Amino acid sequence: MTTNLIEEPVSVEIPENELKDFLELKYRIYNQPSFIESDPISIPRRFDNREDIEIAGFLTATIAWGQRKTIISNAAKLMNLMGNSPYSFLMDASDKQLQAASKFVHRTFNSADTAYFFKALRSIYLLNGGLKTVFEGLFLAKGNMYGTLAGFRNLFISFGPETRTGKHVSDVTKGSAAKRLNMYLRWMVRNDRRGVDFGLWTQIPASALYLPLDLHTGNVSRKLGLLSRKQSDWKAVEEITSKLREFDPTDPVKYDFALFGLGIFEKF
């Protein structure tokens, strides 16, 4: 597995006793409905039905790498191919409709990957009770998010994908930061009462979530002295999330808004 190595960041001197207040301020600024329009969460926000939100969110999070405008544009195209009714499409689409929608491509996520994701998601809803049941069941059984993420990947690739397709679902047992899955879980689990995250999965506490670590949140975290590890891998995710839990043990990943906003919007 390839991990991202970055250059030594230039640290910013903010006294530790002021750092929590700084992050709280930025969290309140960015955890607002105005955040939605330019973020991939805008795609599942189009839907009201829980299953539609889950499926749209999962597929959008899966292709969430690259330019945000492109991610949103391509995720919208995929929703259009699914008739803007993801759950009904997966349950009721004919083989011909599935084949037509499977022509979707986003960067290295190709038509074969799309076809398999449709197949796996349909199977999860028909055989396993759906994404909510699977994730909540795994968490209740494993008691932690690491085991939940590992268990979900094992299930998702159990329907016989090509080797390359399996790479689109992060493997934390091989050290992956699992940014996209952790972002998806933030969307589904956190009930921020601010109109951004959904809070649909109530059997997983927000306290158990991990930061969706990406280039922006990683760079800002290192500059603030919150993260010492240079590699953006699972150990780095554990390190930064552990630090954020010191600031808010019940909802550590709320600071994702602060770190991401500082990186993207303020070029911190």
C-alpha positions as semicolon CSV with decimal commas, in nm:
position;residue;x (nm);y (nm);z (nm)
1;M;0,000;0,000;0,000
2;T;0,121;0,350;-0,080
3;T;0,097;0,614;0,191
4;N;0,134;0,987;0,146
5;L;0,453;1,146;0,271
6;I;0,452;1,523;0,305
7;E;0,715;1,785;0,360
8;E;0,774;1,914;0,712
9;P;0,497;2,171;0,773
10;V;0,555;2,518;0,902
11;S;0,396;2,517;1,247
12;V;0,173;2,794;1,373
13;E;0,218;2,904;1,731
14;I;-0,119;2,893;1,905
15;P;-0,094;2,828;2,279
16;E;-0,243;2,489;2,361
17;N;-0,485;2,642;2,610
18;E;-0,622;2,860;2,326
19;L;-0,625;2,592;2,056
20;K;-0,959;2,441;2,157
21;D;-1,128;2,782;2,152
22;F;-0,973;2,850;1,809
23;L;-1,107;2,523;1,668
24;E;-1,446;2,576;1,832
25;L;-1,474;2,913;1,660
26;K;-1,386;2,770;1,319
27;Y;-1,621;2,475;1,372
28;R;-1,911;2,711;1,440
29;I;-1,825;2,914;1,130
30;Y;-1,812;2,619;0,891
31;N;-2,064;2,372;1,035
32;Q;-2,347;2,566;0,871
33;P;-2,592;2,493;0,586
34;S;-2,391;2,732;0,367
35;F;-2,115;2,466;0,373
36;I;-2,335;2,221;0,182
37;E;-2,349;2,381;-0,162
38;S;-1,979;2,337;-0,239
39;D;-1,938;2,002;-0,063
40;P;-2,014;1,646;-0,182
41;I;-2,270;1,612;0,098
42;S;-2,491;1,826;-0,125
43;I;-2,571;1,511;-0,328
44;P;-2,732;1,300;-0,052
45;R;-2,891;1,623;0,077
46;R;-3,111;1,615;-0,234
47;F;-3,306;1,321;-0,090
48;D;-3,554;1,269;0,192
49;N;-3,587;0,890;0,203
50;R;-3,333;0,729;0,438
51;E;-3,230;0,456;0,194
52;D;-3,184;0,710;-0,085
53;I;-2,966;0,923;0,144
54;E;-2,758;0,622;0,248
55;I;-2,697;0,498;-0,105
56;A;-2,640;0,844;-0,257
57;G;-2,404;0,926;0,028
58;F;-2,209;0,602;-0,003
59;L;-2,162;0,632;-0,378
60;T;-2,072;1,001;-0,354
61;A;-1,821;0,938;-0,076
62;T;-1,672;0,653;-0,279
63;I;-1,577;0,889;-0,565
64;A;-1,478;1,178;-0,337
65;W;-1,125;1,236;-0,453
66;G;-1,000;1,505;-0,687
67;Q;-1,155;1,846;-0,743
68;R;-1,469;1,900;-0,540
69;K;-1,661;2,052;-0,833
70;T;-1,584;1,745;-1,042
71;I;-1,685;1,511;-0,759
72;I;-2,020;1,686;-0,719
73;S;-2,079;1,704;-1,094
74;N;-2,001;1,337;-1,150
75;A;-2,201;1,224;-0,846
76;A;-2,498;1,419;-0,983
77;K;-2,454;1,240;-1,317
78;L;-2,458;0,906;-1,138
79;M;-2,778;1,000;-0,955
80;N;-2,932;1,094;-1,291
81;L;-2,834;0,755;-1,433
82;M;-3,015;0,602;-1,136
83;G;-3,328;0,803;-1,212
84;N;-3,266;1,022;-0,908
85;S;-3,413;0,743;-0,698
86;P;-3,113;0,534;-0,588
87;Y;-3,294;0,282;-0,368
88;S;-3,574;0,209;-0,614
89;F;-3,320;0,184;-0,893
90;L;-3,112;-0,076;-0,711
91;M;-3,417;-0,277;-0,614
92;D;-3,615;-0,259;-0,938
93;A;-3,383;-0,182;-1,232
94;S;-3,375;-0,429;-1,517
95;D;-3,047;-0,577;-1,636
96;K;-3,060;-0,338;-1,930
97;Q;-3,104;-0,037;-1,702
98;L;-2,825;-0,154;-1,476
99;Q;-2,595;-0,201;-1,773
100;A;-2,674;0,146;-1,908
101;A;-2,611;0,315;-1,570
102;S;-2,292;0,115;-1,523
103;K;-2,126;0,316;-1,799
104;F;-2,051;0,578;-1,533
105;V;-1,682;0,669;-1,490
106;H;-1,503;0,894;-1,240
107;R;-1,127;0,907;-1,282
108;T;-1,005;0,549;-1,205
109;F;-1,354;0,440;-1,093
110;N;-1,473;0,279;-1,414
111;S;-1,781;0,104;-1,551
112;A;-1,679;-0,236;-1,409
113;D;-1,647;-0,078;-1,065
114;T;-1,987;0,089;-1,100
115;A;-2,150;-0,239;-1,199
116;Y;-2,001;-0,418;-0,901
117;F;-2,100;-0,143;-0,657
118;F;-2,459;-0,169;-0,783
119;K;-2,447;-0,547;-0,738
120;A;-2,298;-0,529;-0,388
121;L;-2,534;-0,258;-0,268
122;R;-2,837;-0,444;-0,403
123;S;-2,721;-0,759;-0,225
124;I;-2,662;-0,571;0,102
125;Y;-3,018;-0,437;0,097
126;L;-3,174;-0,767;-0,009
127;L;-2,968;-1,001;0,208
128;N;-2,826;-0,796;0,496
129;G;-3,090;-0,538;0,579
130;G;-2,916;-0,240;0,420
131;L;-2,624;-0,012;0,500
132;K;-2,764;0,111;0,831
133;T;-2,822;-0,240;0,960
134;V;-2,478;-0,355;0,845
135;F;-2,277;-0,068;0,991
136;E;-2,470;-0,052;1,317
137;G;-2,460;-0,430;1,357
138;L;-2,087;-0,440;1,298
139;F;-2,027;-0,161;1,547
140;L;-2,237;-0,328;1,815
141;A;-2,051;-0,655;1,753
142;K;-1,699;-0,513;1,730
143;G;-1,730;-0,224;1,975
144;N;-1,500;0,003;1,778
145;M;-1,479;0,173;1,442
146;Y;-1,162;-0,005;1,328
147;G;-1,336;-0,342;1,347
148;T;-1,649;-0,194;1,190
149;L;-1,459;-0,061;0,888
150;A;-1,266;-0,386;0,845
151;G;-1,585;-0,591;0,873
152;F;-1,769;-0,374;0,623
153;R;-1,494;-0,410;0,365
154;N;-1,496;-0,787;0,407
155;L;-1,869;-0,794;0,345
156;F;-1,859;-0,553;0,052
157;I;-1,597;-0,749;-0,140
158;S;-1,761;-1,084;-0,064
159;F;-1,977;-1,069;-0,379
160;G;-1,683;-1,136;-0,613
161;P;-1,535;-0,811;-0,749
162;E;-1,229;-0,776;-0,966
163;T;-0,917;-0,714;-0,756
164;R;-0,893;-0,354;-0,873
165;T;-1,255;-0,284;-0,776
166;G;-1,188;-0,385;-0,417
167;K;-0,932;-0,107;-0,393
168;H;-1,214;0,147;-0,399
169;V;-1,316;0,035;-0,049
170;S;-1,046;0,126;0,202
171;D;-0,872;-0,149;0,398
172;V;-0,780;-0,027;0,746
173;T;-0,609;-0,361;0,819
174;K;-0,347;-0,254;0,565
175;G;-0,308;0,090;0,720
176;S;-0,545;0,292;0,502
177;A;-0,667;0,621;0,650
178;A;-1,014;0,534;0,511
179;K;-1,088;0,902;0,451
180;R;-1,394;0,844;0,235
181;L;-1,554;0,586;0,464
182;N;-1,489;0,801;0,771
183;M;-1,643;1,098;0,591
184;Y;-1,946;0,890;0,500
185;L;-1,985;0,777;0,859
186;R;-1,966;1,137;0,976
187;W;-2,253;1,220;0,742
188;M;-2,468;0,929;0,858
189;V;-2,391;0,929;1,232
190;R;-2,341;1,289;1,351
191;N;-2,658;1,474;1,440
192;D;-2,515;1,824;1,444
193;R;-2,855;1,998;1,451
194;R;-2,698;2,250;1,213
195;G;-2,845;2,107;0,895
196;V;-2,529;1,949;0,753
197;D;-2,472;1,593;0,881
198;F;-2,775;1,365;0,886
199;G;-2,764;1,174;1,216
200;L;-2,959;0,880;1,071
201;W;-2,765;0,598;1,234
202;T;-2,837;0,625;1,605
203;Q;-2,673;0,299;1,721
204;I;-2,325;0,439;1,654
205;P;-2,221;0,723;1,889
206;A;-2,047;1,028;1,744
207;S;-1,776;0,971;2,006
208;A;-1,665;0,657;1,816
209;L;-1,606;0,832;1,483
210;Y;-1,264;0,906;1,334
211;L;-1,148;1,213;1,147
212;P;-1,170;1,188;0,765
213;L;-0,800;1,262;0,720
214;D;-0,709;1,409;0,383
215;L;-0,444;1,644;0,243
216;H;-0,612;1,956;0,380
217;T;-0,705;1,835;0,728
218;G;-0,366;1,666;0,759
219;N;-0,167;1,974;0,664
220;V;-0,365;2,201;0,896
221;S;-0,339;1,949;1,181
222;R;0,037;1,933;1,144
223;K;0,073;2,310;1,127
224;L;-0,129;2,343;1,447
225;G;0,081;2,080;1,620
226;L;-0,212;1,840;1,651
227;L;-0,051;1,569;1,437
228;S;0,314;1,464;1,439
229;R;0,300;1,164;1,206
230;K;0,411;1,248;0,853
231;Q;0,230;0,962;0,683
232;S;-0,143;1,003;0,627
233;D;-0,237;0,652;0,730
234;W;-0,454;0,484;0,995
235;K;-0,200;0,552;1,269
236;A;-0,221;0,921;1,181
237;V;-0,601;0,902;1,195
238;E;-0,580;0,749;1,542
239;E;-0,333;1,014;1,657
240;I;-0,528;1,318;1,539
241;T;-0,865;1,180;1,651
242;S;-0,725;1,102;1,996
243;K;-0,613;1,463;2,025
244;L;-0,951;1,595;1,910
245;R;-1,124;1,375;2,169
246;E;-0,938;1,573;2,436
247;F;-1,124;1,882;2,315
248;D;-1,465;1,714;2,277
249;P;-1,486;1,346;2,378
250;T;-1,851;1,319;2,270
251;D;-1,811;1,463;1,919
252;P;-1,444;1,480;1,813
253;V;-1,501;1,484;1,437
254;K;-1,699;1,808;1,451
255;Y;-1,355;1,964;1,418
256;D;-1,337;1,821;1,067
257;F;-1,530;2,134;0,966
258;A;-1,273;2,356;1,134
259;L;-0,966;2,182;0,991
260;F;-1,113;2,143;0,644
261;G;-1,243;2,500;0,637
262;L;-0,906;2,636;0,743
263;G;-0,735;2,440;0,466
264;I;-0,980;2,490;0,180
265;F;-1,133;2,829;0,242
266;E;-0,864;3,010;0,439
267;K;-0,556;2,845;0,281
268;F;-0,420;2,815;0,633
